[in-house]
């Protein structure tokens, strides 16, 4: 559902004549921001690759970065550590391929600092902002109902509408459905088995 369709549907659900297209866009933007604070589903996943060709102690996070999933250098998965531990480790002067990372503002600090190789970041990304009526992002494609009811919550608060509790309840239900579906899909088709903790040679 593109932005134009979202505005039309929102206006019908709110059933008011005094709401402008600009105000509807504001409510939709607020809804999207709120959803991104909690929702973590596969179509929010993105990947960024850094090609290291000189000694690199930090990398800048992508502009759409929301939350890290994992970070690995060539075939080695890096472990996130607290900044205090990162600062102590840096004093050692150890060199080689990185094994640890820590976040500092909009960068990830690496230790040790690699001089060549490939660093790959898997992360949850923000949804693109919609501005033109024809615009459609991943959230509008996947969960337009969640986006709409989230916007209705903000509209009800703005207009002191008595339907606020109903809109909030419906928003929560829909958001929970999307997250549960995504969580279940991660396990779908997989065989569950108990792994032995001891192996014996024949």
FENWO-V872676 format. One record per helix or strand of 3 or more residues. SS is the DSSP state (H for helix, E for strand). FROM is the first residue (numbers start at 0). LEN is the number of residues. If there is no record, write none. Layout:
BEGIN
SS	FROM	LEN
SS	FROM	LEN
END
This chain:
BEGIN
H	2	12
H	20	18
H	41	3
E	44	8
E	55	5
E	64	9
H	82	8
E	99	5
E	106	8
E	116	9
H	137	5
H	143	16
H	163	24
END
